[in-house]
Amino acid sequence: MTDKQIKQCIDCLPAGQTISRAYRAYEGDIRVISEDRKGNEYRYKVVFDEVFNVSLVPF
């Protein structure tokens, strides 16, 4: 992922969440794990559109 796409991921997160880690899943997609201020983890699947802009889908 490019820096632009990482910034788009951060912008898609709800307020108070930060990206903890990202990885390529066995199925081939990219997944992001974020944490809120309380330490709760949330998992998202990264989805690319036709011009490679990023959106997040809750897992």
N, CA, C and O atoms as a GROMACS GRO file, in nm:
protein
  236
    1MET      N    1   0.084  -0.118   0.000
    1MET     CA    2   0.000   0.000   0.000
    1MET      C    3   0.088   0.124   0.000
    1MET      O    4   0.197   0.126   0.059
    2THR      N    5   0.040   0.226  -0.067
    2THR     CA    6   0.115   0.352  -0.073
    2THR      C    7   0.081   0.438   0.048
    2THR      O    8  -0.012   0.409   0.122
    3ASP      N    9   0.159   0.544   0.066
    3ASP     CA   10   0.131   0.637   0.176
    3ASP      C   11  -0.007   0.700   0.162
    3ASP      O   12  -0.076   0.721   0.262
    4LYS      N   13  -0.048   0.729   0.038
    4LYS     CA   14  -0.180   0.786   0.014
    4LYS      C   15  -0.289   0.689   0.059
    4LYS      O   16  -0.387   0.730   0.121
    5GLN      N   17  -0.272   0.562   0.028
    5GLN     CA   18  -0.372   0.462   0.066
    5GLN      C   19  -0.377   0.441   0.216
    5GLN      O   20  -0.484   0.417   0.272
    6ILE      N   21  -0.263   0.448   0.282
    6ILE     CA   22  -0.261   0.436   0.428
    6ILE      C   23  -0.333   0.553   0.491
    6ILE      O   24  -0.407   0.536   0.588
    7LYS      N   25  -0.313   0.674   0.437
    7LYS     CA   26  -0.384   0.792   0.488
    7LYS      C   27  -0.534   0.777   0.467
    7LYS      O   28  -0.612   0.816   0.554
    8GLN      N   29  -0.575   0.720   0.354
    8GLN     CA   30  -0.717   0.698   0.330
    8GLN      C   31  -0.773   0.598   0.432
    8GLN      O   32  -0.887   0.614   0.476
    9CYS      N   33  -0.696   0.497   0.469
    9CYS     CA   34  -0.739   0.402   0.572
    9CYS      C   35  -0.760   0.474   0.705
    9CYS      O   36  -0.861   0.452   0.772
   10ILE      N   37  -0.666   0.558   0.741
   10ILE     CA   38  -0.676   0.631   0.867
   10ILE      C   39  -0.799   0.721   0.865
   10ILE      O   40  -0.869   0.732   0.966
   11ASP      N   41  -0.825   0.786   0.751
   11ASP     CA   42  -0.941   0.875   0.739
   11ASP      C   43  -1.073   0.798   0.746
   11ASP      O   44  -1.174   0.856   0.785
   12CYS      N   45  -1.075   0.671   0.710
   12CYS     CA   46  -1.197   0.589   0.715
   12CYS      C   47  -1.230   0.542   0.856
   12CYS      O   48  -1.344   0.503   0.883
   13LEU      N   49  -1.133   0.544   0.946
   13LEU     CA   50  -1.156   0.493   1.081
   13LEU      C   51  -1.245   0.588   1.160
   13LEU      O   52  -1.240   0.709   1.140
   14PRO      N   53  -1.327   0.534   1.251
   14PRO     CA   54  -1.406   0.620   1.340
   14PRO      C   55  -1.314   0.702   1.431
   14PRO      O   56  -1.198   0.667   1.453
   15ALA      N   57  -1.367   0.810   1.481
   15ALA     CA   58  -1.290   0.900   1.568
   15ALA      C   59  -1.238   0.823   1.690
   15ALA      O   60  -1.312   0.745   1.750
   16GLY      N   61  -1.113   0.845   1.724
   16GLY     CA   62  -1.054   0.782   1.841
   16GLY      C   63  -0.984   0.650   1.813
   16GLY      O   64  -0.923   0.593   1.903
   17GLN      N   65  -0.990   0.601   1.690
   17GLN     CA   66  -0.922   0.476   1.657
   17GLN      C   67  -0.794   0.504   1.578
   17GLN      O   68  -0.787   0.598   1.499
   18THR      N   69  -0.694   0.420   1.602
   18THR     CA   70  -0.569   0.430   1.529
   18THR      C   71  -0.532   0.292   1.475
   18THR      O   72  -0.572   0.190   1.532
   19ILE      N   73  -0.457   0.289   1.367
   19ILE     CA   74  -0.416   0.161   1.310
   19ILE      C   75  -0.309   0.100   1.398
   19ILE      O   76  -0.208   0.162   1.429
   20SER      N   77  -0.333  -0.023   1.438
   20SER     CA   78  -0.239  -0.097   1.521
   20SER      C   79  -0.144  -0.177   1.432
   20SER      O   80  -0.022  -0.175   1.452
   21ARG      N   81  -0.201  -0.247   1.333
   21ARG     CA   82  -0.120  -0.326   1.241
   21ARG      C   83  -0.202  -0.360   1.117
   21ARG      O   84  -0.325  -0.352   1.117
   22ALA      N   85  -0.131  -0.397   1.012
   22ALA     CA   86  -0.194  -0.439   0.887
   22ALA      C   87  -0.119  -0.561   0.836
   22ALA      O   88   0.000  -0.578   0.861
   23TYR      N   89  -0.191  -0.646   0.763
   23TYR     CA   90  -0.126  -0.768   0.714
   23TYR      C   91  -0.201  -0.819   0.591
   23TYR      O   92  -0.317  -0.784   0.569
   24ARG      N   93  -0.133  -0.902   0.513
   24ARG     CA   94  -0.196  -0.968   0.400
   24ARG      C   95  -0.248  -1.103   0.449
   24ARG      O   96  -0.174  -1.185   0.502
   25ALA      N   97  -0.377  -1.122   0.430
   25ALA     CA   98  -0.443  -1.245   0.476
   25ALA      C   99  -0.411  -1.361   0.382
   25ALA      O  100  -0.368  -1.341   0.269
   26TYR      N  101  -0.432  -1.480   0.431
   26TYR     CA  102  -0.410  -1.601   0.353
   26TYR      C  103  -0.494  -1.601   0.225
   26TYR      O  104  -0.452  -1.652   0.122
   27GLU      N  105  -0.614  -1.543   0.234
   27GLU     CA  106  -0.704  -1.539   0.119
   27GLU      C  107  -0.659  -1.438   0.014
   27GLU      O  108  -0.713  -1.436  -0.097
   28GLY      N  109  -0.560  -1.354   0.046
   28GLY     CA  110  -0.505  -1.261  -0.051
   28GLY      C  111  -0.543  -1.116  -0.029
   28GLY      O  112  -0.484  -1.027  -0.091
   29ASP      N  113  -0.639  -1.089   0.058
   29ASP     CA  114  -0.676  -0.950   0.081
   29ASP      C  115  -0.591  -0.889   0.192
   29ASP      O  116  -0.520  -0.959   0.264
   30ILE      N  117  -0.600  -0.756   0.205
   30ILE     CA  118  -0.526  -0.684   0.309
   30ILE      C  119  -0.623  -0.654   0.421
   30ILE      O  120  -0.737  -0.613   0.397
   31ARG      N  121  -0.579  -0.675   0.543
   31ARG     CA  122  -0.662  -0.649   0.661
   31ARG      C  123  -0.591  -0.551   0.754
   31ARG      O  124  -0.468  -0.548   0.762
   32VAL      N  125  -0.671  -0.472   0.822
   32VAL     CA  126  -0.620  -0.371   0.915
   32VAL      C  127  -0.682  -0.396   1.051
   32VAL      O  128  -0.802  -0.423   1.062
   33ILE      N  129  -0.601  -0.388   1.154
   33ILE     CA  130  -0.650  -0.398   1.292
   33ILE      C  131  -0.628  -0.262   1.356
   33ILE      O  132  -0.516  -0.209   1.356
   34SER      N  133  -0.734  -0.206   1.412
   34SER     CA  134  -0.723  -0.077   1.478
   34SER      C  135  -0.760  -0.092   1.625
   34SER      O  136  -0.824  -0.189   1.666
   35GLU      N  137  -0.717   0.006   1.702
   35GLU     CA  138  -0.748   0.008   1.846
   35GLU      C  139  -0.809   0.141   1.882
   35GLU      O  140  -0.771   0.245   1.828
   36ASP      N  141  -0.906   0.137   1.974
   36ASP     CA  142  -0.959   0.262   2.027
   36ASP      C  143  -0.881   0.301   2.152
   36ASP      O  144  -0.785   0.234   2.189
   37ARG      N  145  -0.922   0.407   2.216
   37ARG     CA  146  -0.849   0.458   2.334
   37ARG      C  147  -0.852   0.362   2.452
   37ARG      O  148  -0.764   0.366   2.538
   38LYS      N  149  -0.953   0.275   2.457
   38LYS     CA  150  -0.965   0.178   2.566
   38LYS      C  151  -0.888   0.049   2.539
   38LYS      O  152  -0.879  -0.037   2.626
   39GLY      N  153  -0.831   0.037   2.419
   39GLY     CA  154  -0.754  -0.083   2.386
   39GLY      C  155  -0.834  -0.191   2.315
   39GLY      O  156  -0.781  -0.299   2.289
   40ASN      N  157  -0.961  -0.164   2.284
   40ASN     CA  158  -1.042  -0.262   2.210
   40ASN      C  159  -0.995  -0.269   2.065
   40ASN      O  160  -0.964  -0.166   2.005
   41GLU      N  161  -0.990  -0.390   2.010
   41GLU     CA  162  -0.945  -0.408   1.872
   41GLU      C  163  -1.063  -0.421   1.778
   41GLU      O  164  -1.165  -0.481   1.811
   42TYR      N  165  -1.047  -0.364   1.659
   42TYR     CA  166  -1.147  -0.373   1.553
   42TYR      C  167  -1.075  -0.416   1.426
   42TYR      O  168  -0.964  -0.369   1.397
   43ARG      N  169  -1.138  -0.505   1.351
   43ARG     CA  170  -1.075  -0.559   1.230
   43ARG      C  171  -1.151  -0.513   1.108
   43ARG      O  172  -1.274  -0.510   1.106
   44TYR      N  173  -1.076  -0.477   1.005
   44TYR     CA  174  -1.133  -0.428   0.880
   44TYR      C  175  -1.066  -0.495   0.762
   44TYR      O  176  -0.948  -0.531   0.768
   45LYS      N  177  -1.141  -0.510   0.656
   45LYS     CA  178  -1.088  -0.558   0.529
   45LYS      C  179  -1.071  -0.436   0.439
   45LYS      O  180  -1.162  -0.353   0.429
   46VAL      N  181  -0.956  -0.424   0.375
   46VAL     CA  182  -0.928  -0.312   0.286
   46VAL      C  183  -0.985  -0.346   0.148
   46VAL      O  184  -0.956  -0.452   0.093
   47VAL      N  185  -1.066  -0.254   0.094
   47VAL     CA  186  -1.126  -0.272  -0.038
   47VAL      C  187  -1.076  -0.160  -0.129
   47VAL      O  188  -1.082  -0.043  -0.093
   48PHE      N  189  -1.028  -0.198  -0.247
   48PHE     CA  190  -0.980  -0.102  -0.345
   48PHE      C  191  -1.086  -0.081  -0.453
   48PHE      O  192  -1.149  -0.177  -0.497
   49ASP      N  193  -1.105   0.045  -0.496
   49ASP     CA  194  -1.196   0.069  -0.608
   49ASP      C  195  -1.118   0.066  -0.739
   49ASP      O  196  -1.001   0.027  -0.741
   50GLU      N  197  -1.181   0.106  -0.849
   50GLU     CA  198  -1.120   0.092  -0.981
   50GLU      C  199  -0.997   0.180  -1.002
   50GLU      O  200  -0.916   0.152  -1.090
   51VAL      N  201  -0.982   0.287  -0.923
   51VAL     CA  202  -0.863   0.372  -0.934
   51VAL      C  203  -0.774   0.358  -0.810
   51VAL      O  204  -0.692   0.446  -0.781
   52PHE      N  205  -0.790   0.247  -0.739
   52PHE     CA  206  -0.708   0.210  -0.624
   52PHE      C  207  -0.722   0.303  -0.504
   52PHE      O  208  -0.629   0.317  -0.425
   53ASN      N  209  -0.839   0.367  -0.490
   53ASN     CA  210  -0.870   0.435  -0.366
   53ASN      C  211  -0.914   0.330  -0.265
   53ASN      O  212  -0.960   0.223  -0.304
   54VAL      N  213  -0.901   0.360  -0.138
   54VAL     CA  214  -0.921   0.262  -0.031
   54VAL      C  215  -1.047   0.292   0.048
   54VAL      O  216  -1.078   0.408   0.076
   55SER      N  217  -1.119   0.187   0.083
   55SER     CA  218  -1.226   0.196   0.183
   55SER      C  219  -1.213   0.074   0.274
   55SER      O  220  -1.152  -0.026   0.238
   56LEU      N  221  -1.271   0.086   0.393
   56LEU     CA  222  -1.262  -0.022   0.492
   56LEU      C  223  -1.400  -0.084   0.513
   56LEU      O  224  -1.500  -0.014   0.522
   57VAL      N  225  -1.402  -0.216   0.522
   57VAL     CA  226  -1.524  -0.290   0.550
   57VAL      C  227  -1.504  -0.361   0.684
   57VAL      O  228  -1.408  -0.438   0.698
   58PRO      N  229  -1.592  -0.337   0.782
   58PRO     CA  230  -1.577  -0.406   0.911
   58PRO      C  231  -1.579  -0.557   0.892
   58PRO      O  232  -1.653  -0.609   0.809
   59PHE      N  233  -1.498  -0.625   0.969
   59PHE     CA  234  -1.485  -0.770   0.958
   59PHE      C  235  -1.581  -0.836   1.053
   59PHE      O  236  -1.586  -0.959   1.060
   0.00000   0.00000   0.00000
